[in-house]
Amino acid sequence: MEDLGVIENYHTTISSFEAGYQLKALITLRAFMGKLKPFLEKVKTYDEVVNCYRITGNENIVMEVVLRNQKHLENFIDQLIVYGETKTQIVLSHVVKNKAIKKP
């Protein structure tokens, strides 16, 4: 299954909360004209970003981030706003997490 690309990787999941990150958030970014491509390179350097997707719609990017506290969130957003307009949603809990994909 690995050779066929069905199994992509193996990994260990660490609890972000137990690692000292009190907040998890989803942040969308609507990039300013000419700032999307520079952001696509910069986002790879942010330790806070655990997942990042380029999306369709009014926003260009959605990121899943982990942060130590509210001040960390504020500082992180300050770094993002040079690239575009952000919207932040704080994650309260998981409803569905890593659900297995069934073969159609």
Backbone as a ProteinNet text record, in pm:
[ID]
protein_1_A
[PRIMARY]
MEDLGVIENYHTTISSFEAGYQLKALITLRAFMGKLKPFLEKVKTYDEVVNCYRITGNENIVMEVVLRNQKHLENFIDQLIVYGETKTQIVLSHVVKNKAIKKP
[TERTIARY]
81.9	0	87	203.4	295.5	341.1	377.7	425.2	317.2	191	79.7	41.7	99.1	66.9	-57.5	-115.9	-234.5	-195.4	-87.9	-32.5	73.3	51.7	143.1	254	224.8	328.8	280.6	373.4	346.7	395.8	325.5	370.8	318.8	380.9	338.1	274.2	161.7	93.1	122.9	172.6	203.5	88.2	47.2	-55.5	0	-58.2	-10.6	-32.3	-140.7	-169	-61.3	-26.7	75.6	213.8	233.5	361.3	369.2	265.3	270.6	191	114.9	32.9	-110.4	-152.6	-283.9	-395.3	-359.3	-459.1	-433.2	-542.1	-538.3	-637	-599.2	-685.5	-681	-786.1	-789.7	-783.2	-686.5	-669.6	-678.7	-769	-776.4	-705.5	-649.5	-578.5	-631.1	-667.4	-701.9	-584.7	-501.9	-375.2	-396.2	-311.4	-306.5	-249	-278.7	-226.8	-74.4	-24.2	119.7	182	102.5	158.4	135.8	56	27.4	152	223.1	341.9	447.9	479.8	574.6	523.8	392.9	338.4	351	329	337.8	476.3	578.6	713.3	732.7	686.4	705.5	633.6	513.5	433.6	506.1	592.1	666.7	765.5	798	895.7	832.2	699.7	632.8	617.2	675.9	663.1	519.8	443.6	306.3	211.2	243.2	152.8	171.3	64.9	71	8.3	-82.7	-141.2	-172.2	-153.1	-184.7	-239.5	-352.2	-416.8	-439.6	-415.5	-455	-596.2	-688	-829.4	-893.7	-1014.2	-1094.3	-1186.5	-1246.8	-1339.7	-1280	-1335.2	-1290.7	-1151.3	-1114	-980.9	-893.3	-762	-667.2	-609.8	-601.4	-527.8	-609.7	-604.7	-652.6	-540.5	-509.4	-402.3	-457.1	-407.4	-430.7	-303.6	-316.8	-199.8	-213.8	-100.3	-97.3	-16.6	-66.9	-8.7	-4.2	94.6	110.6	-0.3	-41.6	-139.8	-191.6	-273.7	-331.8	-225.6	-124.7	-17.8	56.9	82.4	146.1	58.6	-72.3	-165.7	-157.3	-157.2	-149.1	-20	92	220.2	222.6	161.7	157.8	72.8	-41.8	-127.6	-55.1	19.6	97.5	195.2	248.3	338.5	262.8	138.2	58.7	0.5	-31.1	-107.9	-30.3	98.7	171.7	140.9	86.1	54	-92.8	-179.5	-320.7	-409.4	-539.4	-641.5	-664.4	-666.8	-684.1	-817.2	-863.1	-977.6	-935.9	-966.5	-921.5	-1040.2	-1040.4	-1138.1	-1061.2	-1094.3	-1031.4	-1101.7	-1024.7	-1080.4	-1114.6	-1238.6	-1280.8	-1258.9	-1292.6	-1274.4	-1284.9	-1240.5	-1254.3	-1389.6	-1457.9	-1582.5	-1553.1	-1474.6	-1426.2	-1276.6	-1198.9	-1053.3	-993	-919.9	-848.2	-935.9	-1054.6	-1147.5	-1087.9	-1100.9	-1048	-1122	-1048.8	-1107.4	-1147.6	-1272.7	-1321.9	-1310.8	-1281.9	-1272.1	-1411.5	-1422.9	-1555.5	-1612.8
-118.9	0	126.4	118.5	231.7	259.6	153.5	168.7	225.5	197.4	248.9	391.7	442.7	578.6	588.2	473.5	474.7	515.4	458.4	499.7	604	725.9	836.3	850.4	825.5	838.3	781	771	730.6	844.7	870.6	977.8	958	1027.3	1031.1	1166.4	1167.7	1292.3	1333.4	1454.7	1510.8	1603.3	1598.9	1689.4	1830.9	1920.6	2059	2122.1	2086.6	2140.6	2097.4	1970.1	1918.4	1972.9	2015.9	2073.8	2223.2	2277.8	2417	2515.1	2466.4	2554.7	2553	2663.6	2673	2702	2757	2793.8	2722.3	2682.4	2636.5	2725.2	2770.7	2861.2	2829.2	2871.4	2871	3016.7	3047.8	3185.5	3184.1	3267.7	3284.2	3413.6	3413.6	3530	3562.9	3687.2	3739.5	3828.3	3777.4	3842.6	3973.6	4071.8	4196.7	4167.9	4256.6	4243.1	4229	4124.3	4101.3	4037.1	4004.4	3948.9	3798.7	3737	3594.6	3508.9	3526.7	3443.4	3459.1	3584.1	3595.1	3525.3	3532.4	3467.3	3315.5	3259.3	3114.1	3061.3	3141.2	3102.3	3127.2	3241.4	3279.5	3185.1	3140.5	3058.1	2929	2880.7	2757.8	2774.9	2898.6	2924.5	2944.9	2958.1	2982.8	2853.1	2846.1	2727.9	2708.1	2815.5	2808.3	2735.1	2733.3	2677.2	2526	2452.2	2305.9	2255.6	2331	2300	2430.1	2431.2	2549.9	2504.7	2563.1	2528.4	2653.5	2643.7	2748.6	2712	2806.5	2776.1	2867.9	2831.3	2915.8	3001.1	3101.2	3187.2	3324.2	3396.1	3532.5	3537.5	3434.3	3427.2	3338.3	3352.7	3271.9	3156.4	3174.5	3081.5	3052.8	2928.6	2894.7	2815.8	2857.8	2795.5	2742.3	2629.3	2578.7	2609.6	2682	2725.6	2687.7	2669.7	2646.9	2760.6	2809.4	2928	2909.3	2970.9	2957.6	3027.2	3146.4	3226.2	3338.6	3426.2	3535.3	3632.2	3660.1	3750.3	3692	3562.9	3494.6	3507.9	3490.3	3507.7	3649.1	3748.7	3888	3912.6	3864.7	3882.2	3810.2	3692	3616.9	3689.5	3739.9	3814.8	3939.3	4004.4	4122.4	4088.2	3966.5	3924.3	3898.7	3854.4	3819.9	3940.4	4046.3	4156	4233.4	4213.9	4277.3	4208.1	4085.2	4009.5	4020.2	4056.2	4065	4077.7	4069.9	4080.7	3942.7	3935	3806.3	3799.9	3677.7	3647.5	3527.8	3533.9	3429.5	3366.4	3234.3	3158.9	3069.8	3078.9	2995.3	2859.7	2752	2617.2	2586.1	2544.8	2505.8	2356.8	2274.4	2129.9	2064.3	1939.1	1859.4	1789.9	1792.2	1717.8	1588.6	1599.7	1485.4	1505.3	1402.6	1417	1294.1	1317.7	1211.4	1090.5	1117.6	1011.2	929.5	799.2	711.1	732.5	728.2	739.9	600.5	589.1	459.1	454.6	338.3	317.8	334.2	411.8	430.8	303.2
0	0	0	61.9	58.7	-84.1	-157.1	-294.8	-386.9	-357.3	-437.3	-399.3	-289.3	-244.8	-159.7	-123.2	-37.3	104.5	156.1	284.9	255.6	304.7	275.3	377.6	506.8	608.6	740.7	833.4	970.7	1058.8	1168.6	1257.1	1398.5	1489.5	1628.2	1652.5	1721	1750.5	1894.1	1910.5	2042	2082.1	2206.2	2256.3	2260.5	2181.9	2182.7	2320.2	2387	2520.1	2619.4	2616.6	2708.5	2672.8	2548.6	2506.3	2537.8	2603	2646.4	2562.3	2466.1	2382.8	2434.1	2493.3	2555	2454.7	2338.6	2237.7	2106.9	2042.5	1904.1	1829.9	1711.7	1636.5	1488.2	1419.7	1274.4	1231.6	1146.5	1099.6	948.2	895.1	750.9	713.4	594.1	542.6	403.7	385.1	252.5	212.4	122.4	90.4	15.6	47.7	-27.5	-165.7	-260.3	-396.5	-392.9	-455.6	-464	-341.4	-239.4	-115.1	-98	-186.3	-168.6	-187.7	-296.3	-322.4	-214.2	-170.2	-58.4	68.2	92.7	210.7	201.2	82.8	65.8	102.1	85	128	277.5	325.8	466.5	562	526.2	617.4	654.6	569.3	596.6	712.3	747.2	852.8	990.2	996.9	1124.4	1203.4	1321.1	1407	1455.4	1464.7	1515.4	1420.6	1292.9	1191.7	1183.4	1216.6	1207.7	1078.5	1020.1	889.8	819.3	689.5	610.4	476.2	436.5	310.9	228.2	98.7	5	-38.6	-29.2	-47.9	-151.5	-191.4	-279.2	-192.8	-253.3	-180.7	-156.8	-60.4	-31.4	29.4	104.5	161.8	75.3	89.6	12.3	92.6	224.8	311.4	436.3	482.9	616.7	684.6	808.2	885.9	1016.7	1058.2	1193	1270.4	1380.2	1455.6	1602.3	1668.3	1812.8	1875.1	1988.9	2052.1	2202.9	2265.8	2410.5	2488.2	2441.6	2515.1	2424.6	2480.8	2402.1	2350.4	2429.2	2386.5	2267	2270.6	2158.2	2033	2049.3	1938.1	1881.5	1969.3	1924.8	1845.2	1896.5	1827.9	1693.7	1688.5	1563.3	1459.1	1498.6	1405.9	1356.4	1443.4	1401.8	1288.6	1288.9	1181.5	1050.7	1063.3	945.3	873.1	947.1	886.8	781.1	769.5	659.9	526.4	532.8	412.1	371.1	464.8	429.7	551.5	525.3	630.2	690.6	822.2	890.2	963.6	983.9	1071	1155.2	1282.9	1375.4	1446.6	1451.8	1529.4	1626.7	1754.3	1856.7	1858.6	1856.4	1862.7	2008.2	2032	2166.9	2191.2	2091.5	2105.6	1968.1	1962.5	1840.1	1842.1	1730.5	1716.1	1639.2	1533	1456.2	1440.7	1471.4	1465.2	1398.4	1289.5	1219	1186.7	1137.9	1100.8	986.8	994.6	891.2	760.7	651.1	517.9	472.5	428.1	379.7	228.6	178	34.7	-26	-137	-197.5	-255.9
[MASK]
++++++++++++++++++++++++++++++++++++++++++++++++++++++++++++++++++++++++++++++++++++++++++++++++++++++++

